Amino acid sequence: MEISPVGSPLAGAPQTLTAKNIVIATGSAPVELPFMKFNGTTVVSSDDAIAFDAVPKQLVVVGGGAIGLELGSVWSRLGADVTVVEFLPKIVANYDDDIVRNFTRLLQKQGLKIEVNAKVTGFANGILTAEREGKKLEFPADKVLVAVGRRPFTDGLASKKPASSSTKKRIKVDAHLKTFADNVWAIGDVVAGPMLAHKAEEDGVAVAEWIAGKAGHINWDLMPGIVYTDPEVAGVGLGEDAAKAKGIAVNVGRFNFAANGRAIAADATDGYVKIIADAKTDKILGAQILGRGAGELISEVVTHMEYGGSAEDLGRTVHAHPTMSEAVKEAGLAVSKSAIHAL
């Protein structure tokens, strides 16, 4: 394997290393718009936007996904005038419409401007331009954060040999994350699946176990996703909209944090927990949570889903009082219209 050691006197000089097993874990890089290249000063990636040396007066975020909203909300709280410009009809498009509608309202209440159905066309002289239904839009900005996604960082891999069977997007692997080259594995953002740190961690653990001859395990279908704003949005499995689009009959239980004692005491009553269960078997198919600490609360639902648990299982699990997690229990009960403290 040839590498160029970064940050050493030999940087740029290829070296050959040998190993019994090689794991490719090169991660991902921000996607750049071809007509609006990163320059590190006015048009920036998330790498730059996480460490501005001053609060921008007017920040435009291109892309209403997790990264753009997270960084946009941070700079908004620090005093920036933030506008989010999204090409799709809604932000965080992989979440249910009702979750997104309420999340959008809360972000707007915090001061963020949300512009959807807007196609960005360029940036010049401090003005970002976009189009919506043939009409030109203009947004003043001293900083533009382009957060339209990330790409697998596979630059230079398998450039001489097709050993890793890399494509322009992802490295092809088998069910055990092994490439078509002997003893070469790939994990994380360079292989199929969501580009999430915890997914990469689970990949790495499983590969280490497989290399050691043990039974590694990953359930890629139960990889929770979280938007780390305040309040947070978290989800796992099938949402209500996705289930209905697939023709799956579901029962849905919702429970508002406004009826949760701990949330009231903590002034965190915005949002709710939503459990989606199969209408025939009551098996939990997914969950979405909008609220304070949603990223922590979703883990319990993942655990129940891991063993094929039902909404009733979730609802009958003892939860300490007063805790925010009681809202998860109540949402499980609400699937069968049995919630105790529903408003």
C-alpha positions in Angstrom: 0.0 0.0 0.0 1.4 3.4 -1.0 0.8 6.5 1.2 2.1 10.0 1.4 2.5 10.8 5.1 0.8 14.1 6.0 2.5 16.6 8.3 5.9 14.9 8.3 9.2 15.8 6.6 8.3 13.0 4.1 5.0 14.6 3.1 4.4 14.1 -0.6 6.9 11.3 -0.8 5.2 7.9 -1.3 5.9 5.1 1.2 5.0 1.5 1.0 3.5 -0.1 4.1 2.6 -3.7 4.5 0.0 -5.2 6.8 -2.0 -8.4 7.2 -5.2 -6.4 7.0 -6.0 -2.9 5.7 -9.0 -0.9 6.7 -10.0 2.1 4.5 -11.5 4.7 6.7 -10.8 8.0 4.8 -14.2 9.6 5.6 -15.9 12.3 3.6 -15.5 15.8 2.4 -18.0 18.7 1.8 -19.7 18.8 -1.5 -18.8 21.9 -3.5 -21.1 23.6 -6.0 -19.4 23.8 -9.4 -20.5 27.4 -10.0 -19.7 28.6 -6.4 -16.4 27.2 -5.3 -15.1 27.3 -1.8 -12.7 30.2 -1.2 -12.4 29.9 2.6 -13.5 33.5 3.2 -16.9 34.3 1.8 -18.0 31.0 0.3 -17.2 28.4 2.9 -17.7 24.7 3.9 -18.7 23.5 7.3 -15.0 23.0 8.0 -14.6 26.8 7.9 -18.0 27.7 9.4 -17.3 25.9 12.6 -14.5 28.3 13.4 -15.2 31.8 12.1 -13.0 34.4 13.7 -16.0 36.7 14.1 -19.8 36.5 14.1 -21.0 37.2 10.5 -23.5 40.0 10.2 -25.4 38.2 7.5 -24.9 34.5 7.0 -26.7 32.6 4.2 -26.8 28.8 4.5 -27.2 26.9 1.3 -28.9 23.6 2.2 -31.5 22.8 4.9 -30.0 19.6 6.1 -28.6 18.7 9.5 -25.2 20.4 9.0 -26.5 23.6 7.6 -29.2 24.0 10.3 -26.9 23.1 13.1 -24.3 25.7 12.2 -26.9 28.2 11.1 -28.6 28.0 14.5 -25.3 28.3 16.4 -24.4 31.5 14.6 -27.9 32.8 14.9 -27.8 32.4 18.6 -24.4 34.3 18.6 -26.1 37.2 16.8 -25.8 36.6 13.0 -28.8 37.3 10.7 -29.2 33.8 9.2 -31.1 32.8 6.1 -31.4 29.1 5.1 -31.9 28.5 1.4 -33.2 25.0 0.5 -33.8 23.6 -3.0 -36.4 21.1 -1.8 -40.0 21.9 -0.6 -38.9 21.4 3.0 -35.9 21.3 5.3 -34.6 18.0 6.7 -36.5 16.3 4.0 -36.1 12.8 5.4 -38.4 13.6 8.3 -42.3 13.5 8.4 -44.1 16.6 7.2 -45.6 17.3 10.6 -42.2 17.1 12.3 -40.7 19.4 9.7 -43.6 21.9 9.9 -43.2 22.3 13.7 -39.4 22.3 13.5 -39.5 25.0 10.9 -41.8 27.1 13.1 -39.5 26.8 16.1 -36.4 27.8 14.1 -38.3 30.8 12.6 -39.3 31.7 16.1 -35.6 31.8 17.0 -34.9 34.2 14.2 -33.8 32.0 11.3 -35.3 32.8 7.9 -36.2 29.6 6.0 -36.5 29.8 2.2 -37.6 26.5 0.5 -38.2 25.7 -3.2 -35.3 28.0 -4.0 -32.6 27.1 -6.5 -29.3 28.9 -5.8 -27.8 30.4 -9.0 -24.7 32.2 -7.8 -23.0 34.6 -5.4 -21.3 37.9 -6.4 -20.8 41.3 -4.8 -22.2 40.2 -1.4 -25.5 39.0 -2.9 -26.5 35.3 -3.2 -29.0 34.8 -6.0 -31.6 32.1 -6.3 -34.8 31.3 -8.3 -38.2 30.2 -7.2 -40.9 29.5 -9.9 -39.1 31.7 -12.4 -38.7 34.6 -10.0 -35.3 35.9 -9.0 -34.4 36.0 -5.3 -31.6 37.9 -3.7 -30.1 37.4 -0.2 -27.3 39.8 1.1 -24.5 37.9 2.8 -21.0 38.5 4.0 -20.6 34.7 4.5 -22.2 31.9 2.5 -22.1 28.4 4.0 -22.6 25.7 1.4 -23.9 22.7 3.2 -25.5 20.6 0.4 -24.0 17.3 1.5 -20.8 15.4 1.7 -19.0 13.0 -0.6 -16.9 9.9 0.2 -13.3 10.9 0.3 -11.8 8.2 -2.0 -9.4 10.5 -3.9 -6.4 8.5 -5.1 -7.7 5.1 -3.8 -7.3 2.3 -6.3 -5.9 4.7 -8.9 -3.5 2.2 -10.2 -5.3 -1.1 -9.5 -9.0 -1.8 -9.3 -8.4 -3.8 -6.1 -10.8 -1.9 -3.9 -13.5 -1.7 -6.7 -14.1 1.9 -5.9 -16.8 3.8 -7.8 -17.2 7.5 -8.1 -19.4 7.5 -5.1 -18.8 4.6 -2.7 -16.4 1.6 -2.3 -18.1 -1.6 -3.0 -18.0 -4.1 -0.1 -19.7 -7.3 0.8 -22.0 -7.9 3.8 -18.9 -8.0 6.0 -17.5 -4.7 4.7 -14.8 -6.5 2.8 -13.7 -5.2 -0.6 -12.9 -7.4 -3.6 -9.2 -7.2 -2.7 -7.8 -9.7 -0.3 -7.7 -8.5 3.3 -8.8 -5.0 2.4 -11.9 -3.7 4.2 -13.7 -0.3 4.1 -15.9 1.4 6.7 -17.8 4.6 7.4 -18.5 7.3 4.9 -16.7 5.6 2.0 -19.2 2.7 1.9 -23.0 2.6 1.6 -25.2 3.9 4.3 -25.7 7.2 6.2 -22.6 9.4 6.7 -22.8 9.4 10.5 -20.0 9.1 13.1 -21.8 6.4 15.1 -22.4 4.4 11.9 -18.6 4.5 11.2 -17.8 3.5 14.7 -20.1 0.4 14.5 -18.6 -0.5 11.1 -15.1 -0.3 12.7 -16.0 -2.4 15.7 -17.6 -5.1 13.5 -14.6 -5.2 11.1 -12.2 -5.6 14.0 -14.3 -8.5 15.2 -14.5 -10.1 11.8 -10.8 -9.8 11.3 -10.3 -11.5 14.7 -12.6 -14.3 13.6 -15.5 -13.3 15.8 -19.2 -12.7 15.0 -19.4 -9.0 14.3 -22.9 -7.4 14.2 -24.4 -4.3 12.8 -28.0 -3.5 12.2 -27.8 -0.8 9.5 -31.6 -0.5 9.4 -31.6 0.9 12.9 -29.1 3.7 12.6 -30.6 6.8 14.3 -30.2 10.2 12.7 -30.1 13.4 14.8 -30.2 17.1 14.0 -28.2 18.8 16.8 -30.1 22.0 17.1 -32.1 23.2 20.0 -34.6 21.7 20.1 -33.2 18.6 18.4 -34.8 16.3 15.9 -34.1 12.6 16.0 -35.4 9.6 14.0 -34.9 5.9 13.4 -36.6 3.4 11.1 -39.6 4.2 9.1 -41.4 7.5 9.5 -45.2 7.8 9.2 -45.0 9.4 5.7 -42.6 6.8 4.4 -44.6 3.9 5.8 -47.8 5.1 4.2 -46.0 5.7 0.9 -45.0 2.0 0.9 -48.6 1.0 1.6 -47.8 -0.2 5.1 -50.8 0.2 7.5 -49.6 1.8 10.7 -50.8 3.1 14.0 -49.1 6.2 15.3 -48.8 7.4 18.9 -47.9 11.0 19.7 -47.1 12.6 23.1 -46.4 16.3 23.6 -43.7 17.5 25.9 -46.1 20.1 27.1 -47.8 17.3 29.1 -44.5 16.1 30.6 -43.6 17.3 34.1 -39.8 17.4 33.7 -40.2 19.3 30.4 -42.4 21.9 32.0 -39.9 22.3 34.9 -37.0 22.7 32.4 -38.9 25.1 30.1 -38.6 22.5 27.3 -42.2 21.9 26.3 -41.7 22.4 22.6 -42.1 19.3 20.5 -43.3 15.7 20.9 -42.5 12.1 20.6 -44.0 10.0 17.7 -44.0 6.2 17.6 -44.9 4.4 14.4 -46.1 0.8 14.8 -47.4 -1.9 12.4 -51.2 -1.8 12.6 -51.4 -5.6 12.7 -48.6 -6.7 14.9 -47.9 -3.5 16.9 -44.1 -4.0 16.1 -42.3 -0.6 16.3 -41.3 0.4 12.8 -39.8 3.7 13.6 -39.9 6.8 15.7 -39.3 10.5 15.3 -38.8 13.0 18.1 -38.8 16.8 18.1 -37.7 18.3 21.4 -34.9 19.0 23.9 -32.5 16.0 24.1 -34.2 14.1 21.3 -30.9 12.6 20.4 -30.6 11.0 23.9 -34.3 9.8 23.9 -34.2 8.1 20.5 -31.7 5.4 21.8 -34.4 3.8 23.9 -36.6 3.2 20.9 -33.6 1.8 19.0 -33.1 -0.7 21.8 -36.7 -1.9 21.7 -36.6 -2.1 17.9 -33.4 -4.2 18.0 -35.2 -7.1 19.6 -38.4 -6.5 17.5 -40.3 -4.9 20.4 -43.8 -3.6 20.2 -45.3 -0.3 21.1 -46.9 -2.0 24.0 -43.5 -3.3 25.2 -42.3 0.3 25.1 -45.4 1.6 26.9 -45.2 -1.0 29.6 -41.5 -0.4 30.3 -41.0 1.4 33.7 -39.7 5.0 33.3 -38.5 7.1 36.3 -40.6 10.1 37.2 -40.0 12.9 36.5 -38.0 12.4 33.4 -38.3 13.6 29.8 -38.2 9.9 28.8 -41.7 9.4 30.2 -42.9 11.1 27.0 -41.4 8.1 25.0 -43.4 5.7 27.2 -46.5 7.7 26.8 -46.1 7.9 23.0 -45.8 4.1 23.0 -49.1 3.9 25.0 -50.7 6.4 22.6 -50.3 4.0 19.7 -53.2 2.1 21.3 -54.8 5.3 22.5 -53.8 4.4 26.1 -51.6 7.4 27.0 -52.1 8.4 30.7 -51.3 12.0 30.7 -52.2 13.1 27.2 -53.5 16.7 26.8 
